């Protein structure tokens, strides 16, 4: 049975602010590790399958400033940063001390600087995840200035289970000044649709000092594509022909959210019965990013129609747009093709 102290080599002291001393040691026999259980103020039982096979007594080398109380090192108020001491462990079998180990410790209550979270995957370029993006792993970057090897980073990404993503920083992470953390594809579900999800990170040093959380990186979740809102017609049936729509009249289609304007051409507006001849379509409310909710078709014939009428019957028709042409600002396509019913004006 062997008593092993944690990180006892010079330069690798165990740092702590409040330290459970059982975390500093282990007792094993080859590949077998034994359980350590509190048995008194600073005394512990070593157990193998529930049977006590030895005891450990623990002492602080500086009981005035770094006292050991019920197995916990609790520095007094007058202890200064980087004060050091040792925890001395004696492994006993019966009344015989079979091994003694001294583990150096250093008092540390200074937390590292708060990290910074930014989106790293291309999906974060617009700070909104669509249904495809939210359904795939995405990467955020957490940057830091004074972290150290072995520090623990916890990333909170509104996981449905309330879990955090934990990463222990490596030498490469410290050299880079950042670590890229993958947010799993199953983090978001339909409950997050149209919500803003807050992603933040907390950094813990090896003394378990934690900084205030990082900046909150807000990511919109948009899992639902655009749908039709309504259709409006501006038709005059008192003109030359009241059996069909006429050149100069307009038909306006509206969506319930902005869609990419360049995707909507006259050729993409499929008529069930008629044809558009030389009609044109234009976005009514296109923004600076090229998205709009309203599109108006101005009817025009090809010059050979009778009295300027088109092959769109006054009794109405339907316009069908393929889902792939209806793409919202987040990049979602419509859930299916969208059909607008052109009004029956024959009885007007």
C-alpha positions in Angstrom: 0.0 0.0 0.0 1.5 3.3 -1.2 0.7 6.9 -0.3 1.1 9.3 -3.2 1.1 13.1 -3.0 -0.2 15.2 -5.9 2.3 17.3 -7.9 5.0 17.2 -5.2 8.0 18.0 -7.5 9.5 21.5 -7.2 7.8 24.2 -9.3 4.5 22.2 -9.5 3.0 23.0 -6.1 -0.7 22.6 -5.7 -2.5 26.0 -5.6 -5.5 26.6 -3.5 -7.9 29.1 -2.0 -9.8 26.6 0.0 -8.4 23.1 -0.3 -9.9 19.7 0.5 -6.7 17.9 1.5 -8.0 14.5 0.3 -7.7 15.9 -3.2 -3.9 16.1 -2.7 -3.2 12.4 -2.1 -4.2 9.0 -3.2 -3.5 5.5 -1.8 -2.9 2.6 -4.1 -1.4 -0.8 -4.6 -0.2 -1.2 -8.1 -3.2 -0.5 -10.4 -5.6 -0.6 -7.4 -6.7 2.7 -5.8 -8.3 2.7 -2.4 -11.1 5.0 -1.2 -10.3 7.7 1.4 -13.1 8.7 3.9 -13.2 11.3 6.7 -13.0 9.7 10.1 -12.3 12.6 12.4 -11.2 16.2 12.5 -8.1 15.6 10.3 -8.1 11.8 10.2 -9.2 9.6 7.3 -9.9 5.9 6.8 -8.4 4.0 3.8 -11.0 1.5 2.6 -10.9 -1.5 0.3 -14.4 -2.7 -0.6 -15.7 -1.1 2.6 -13.1 -2.6 4.8 -10.7 -0.3 6.7 -7.1 -1.2 5.8 -5.3 1.9 7.2 -5.7 5.4 8.4 -4.2 8.8 7.4 -3.5 11.7 9.7 -3.0 15.2 8.1 -1.2 18.2 9.4 -0.5 21.8 8.2 3.1 23.0 8.4 1.7 26.5 9.2 -1.3 25.9 11.5 -1.4 29.6 12.4 -1.9 31.1 8.9 -3.0 28.1 6.9 -4.9 25.9 9.5 -6.4 22.6 8.6 -10.0 22.2 9.9 -11.9 19.0 9.3 -9.8 18.1 6.3 -10.0 21.6 4.7 -7.3 24.1 4.5 -8.9 27.5 5.3 -6.5 30.4 5.1 -6.9 33.1 7.8 -7.7 36.7 6.9 -4.1 37.9 7.3 -2.6 35.4 4.9 -0.9 37.2 1.9 -1.1 36.1 -1.7 1.5 33.3 -2.6 2.0 32.3 1.1 3.2 28.7 1.1 3.0 25.8 3.4 3.0 22.0 3.2 0.3 19.5 4.1 1.9 16.5 5.8 0.2 13.1 5.6 1.0 10.0 7.7 -0.2 6.7 6.5 -0.7 4.3 9.4 -1.5 0.6 9.8 -2.5 0.1 13.3 -0.2 2.3 15.4 2.7 2.1 12.9 3.5 4.9 10.5 4.3 3.2 7.2 4.7 6.2 5.0 4.9 10.0 5.2 4.3 12.4 2.4 4.6 16.2 2.3 2.6 18.1 -0.3 3.5 21.8 -0.9 0.6 24.3 -1.3 0.5 28.0 -2.2 -2.4 30.3 -1.2 -3.9 31.9 -4.3 -7.1 34.0 -4.3 -6.5 36.1 -7.5 -8.8 35.2 -10.3 -7.8 35.4 -14.0 -9.2 38.1 -16.2 -12.6 37.5 -17.8 -12.4 35.8 -21.2 -14.1 36.9 -24.4 -16.4 34.9 -26.5 -16.8 35.3 -30.3 -18.4 33.2 -33.0 -15.9 31.3 -35.1 -17.9 29.1 -37.5 -19.2 30.9 -40.7 -22.7 30.2 -39.5 -22.1 33.0 -36.9 -21.3 35.6 -39.5 -24.8 37.1 -39.2 -25.2 36.2 -35.5 -28.2 34.1 -36.3 -28.4 30.3 -36.7 -31.0 28.9 -39.1 -32.4 25.4 -39.0 -29.5 23.8 -40.9 -26.9 25.7 -38.9 -28.5 25.0 -35.5 -28.7 21.3 -36.6 -24.9 21.0 -37.0 -21.9 21.4 -34.6 -20.8 25.1 -34.4 -17.6 26.6 -33.0 -17.1 29.6 -30.8 -13.7 31.1 -29.8 -12.9 31.9 -26.2 -9.9 34.3 -25.8 -8.0 35.0 -22.6 -5.1 37.0 -21.4 -3.7 35.5 -18.2 -4.9 32.0 -18.1 -2.5 29.1 -17.3 -2.1 25.5 -18.3 -4.6 23.4 -16.4 -7.2 26.1 -15.9 -10.8 25.1 -16.4 -13.0 26.8 -18.9 -16.8 26.4 -18.7 -18.9 27.4 -21.6 -22.6 27.9 -21.2 -24.6 27.7 -24.4 -28.2 27.4 -23.3 -27.9 23.6 -23.4 -31.4 22.1 -23.1 -30.2 20.1 -20.1 -28.6 23.1 -18.4 -25.2 21.5 -18.8 -21.9 23.4 -19.5 -19.1 22.5 -21.9 -15.9 22.0 -20.0 -12.4 22.4 -21.4 -9.1 22.1 -19.6 -6.6 24.5 -21.1 -3.5 23.1 -22.7 0.0 24.5 -23.4 -1.1 25.1 -27.0 -4.2 27.0 -25.8 -2.2 29.3 -23.6 0.3 29.9 -26.5 -2.5 30.7 -28.9 -4.3 32.9 -26.4 -7.6 31.3 -27.2 -9.4 27.9 -27.4 -12.0 26.9 -29.9 -15.0 25.2 -28.3 -17.5 23.1 -30.3 -21.2 23.5 -29.4 -23.0 20.2 -30.2 -25.7 20.0 -32.8 -28.3 18.9 -30.3 -27.9 22.1 -28.1 -30.9 23.8 -29.7 -34.4 22.6 -30.4 -37.8 24.1 -31.5 -38.2 25.7 -28.1 -35.5 28.1 -29.0 -37.0 29.2 -32.3 -37.2 33.0 -32.6 -35.3 33.4 -29.3 -31.9 34.9 -28.5 -29.6 32.4 -26.9 -26.8 33.7 -24.6 -23.4 32.1 -24.8 -20.8 33.0 -22.2 -17.7 31.5 -20.6 -16.3 31.3 -17.1 -12.6 30.7 -16.3 -11.5 28.8 -13.2 -7.8 28.7 -12.2 -6.3 25.7 -10.4 -7.1 27.3 -7.1 -10.8 27.3 -8.1 -10.9 31.1 -8.3 -13.4 32.1 -10.9 -13.7 35.3 -12.8 -16.9 37.1 -13.6 -18.5 35.5 -16.7 -17.3 36.7 -20.1 -19.2 39.0 -22.3 -22.5 37.5 -23.4 -22.4 36.5 -27.0 -26.0 36.8 -28.2 -27.0 34.4 -31.0 -30.4 34.5 -32.6 -32.2 31.2 -33.4 -34.4 31.2 -36.4 -35.5 27.7 -37.3 -38.6 28.6 -39.4 -38.7 29.7 -43.0 -40.9 32.5 -44.4 -44.6 31.8 -45.3 -47.2 33.6 -47.3 -49.0 36.6 -45.8 -51.5 37.7 -48.3 -52.1 38.6 -52.0 -53.6 41.9 -53.2 -54.9 42.8 -56.7 -55.4 46.1 -58.4 -57.7 45.2 -61.3 -60.2 47.2 -63.3 -62.9 45.1 -64.9 -64.6 48.0 -66.5 -62.0 48.2 -69.2 -61.8 46.6 -72.6 -62.1 43.0 -71.5 -63.8 41.9 -68.2 -63.0 38.2 -68.9 -59.3 38.5 -68.1 -56.7 40.5 -66.2 -55.3 43.4 -68.3 -52.0 45.1 -68.9 -51.3 47.8 -66.4 -53.0 46.1 -63.5 -51.0 44.8 -60.6 -50.8 41.8 -58.3 -48.9 42.0 -55.1 -47.7 39.0 -53.0 -46.6 39.4 -49.4 -44.6 37.1 -47.1 -44.7 37.1 -43.3 -41.0 37.8 -43.1 -38.3 39.2 -45.3 -37.0 37.0 -48.1 -34.1 37.3 -50.5 -35.3 39.7 -53.2 -33.0 38.5 -56.0 -34.5 35.0 -55.8 -38.0 36.2 -56.9 -38.1 36.7 -60.6 -41.2 36.6 -62.9 -40.1 33.2 -64.1 -40.2 31.9 -60.5 -43.9 32.9 -60.1 -45.5 29.8 -61.6 -49.1 30.3 -62.9 -51.3 27.3 -62.9 -53.3 28.2 -66.1 -52.2 31.5 -67.6 -48.9 33.1 -68.5 -47.3 36.4 -67.6 -46.5 37.5 -71.2 -44.0 40.4 -70.6 -45.1 41.2 -67.1 -42.4 42.2 -64.5 -42.0 41.8 -60.8 -40.2 44.2 -58.4 -39.6 44.2 -54.6 -41.6 47.0 -52.9 -39.7 47.3 -49.6 -36.2 45.9 -50.4 -33.7 46.8 -47.6 -30.0 47.6 -48.0 -29.2 43.9 -47.5 -31.4 42.8 -50.4 -34.4 41.4 -48.5 -38.1 42.3 -48.8 -41.5 41.1 -47.8 -43.6 42.5 -50.6 -43.4 42.0 -54.4 -45.6 43.6 -57.0 -46.2 42.1 -60.5 -47.1 44.8 -63.1 -49.0 43.1 -65.9 -48.0 43.6 -69.5 -48.8 41.7 -72.6 -46.6 40.8 -75.5 -48.3 43.1 -78.0 -50.5 40.5 -79.7 -53.2 40.2 -77.0 -56.6 41.5 -77.8 -57.0 45.0 -76.3 -54.2 44.4 -73.9 -55.6 41.4 -72.1 -53.4 38.6 -70.7 -53.9 34.9 -70.4 -54.9 35.2 -66.7 -58.6 34.6 -66.5 -60.8 37.0 -64.5 -62.0 34.0 -62.7 -58.6 33.7 -61.0 -55.5 31.6 -61.0 -52.8 30.5 -58.6 -49.2 31.5 -58.3 -46.8 28.8 -56.9 -43.3 29.5 -55.8 -40.8 26.8 -55.1 -39.5 26.6 -51.5 -35.9 27.0 -52.6 -36.7 30.4 -53.9 -38.1 31.6 -50.6 -35.1 32.1 -48.4 -35.3 34.3 -45.3 -32.6 36.4 -43.7 -31.3 33.5 -41.6 -31.0 31.3 -44.7 -34.0 29.1 -44.0 -35.9 27.9 -47.0 -39.7 27.8 -46.8 -41.0 24.5 -45.5 -42.7 23.8 -48.8 -43.8 25.4 -52.0 -46.0 28.5 -51.4 -49.2 29.1 -53.3 -51.1 32.4 -53.6 -54.6 32.5 -55.0 -55.2 35.3 -57.5 -58.6 36.8 -56.9 -61.7 36.1 -59.0 -62.7 39.5 -60.5 -65.2 38.2 -63.0 -68.2 39.3 -61.0 -66.9 42.7 -60.2 
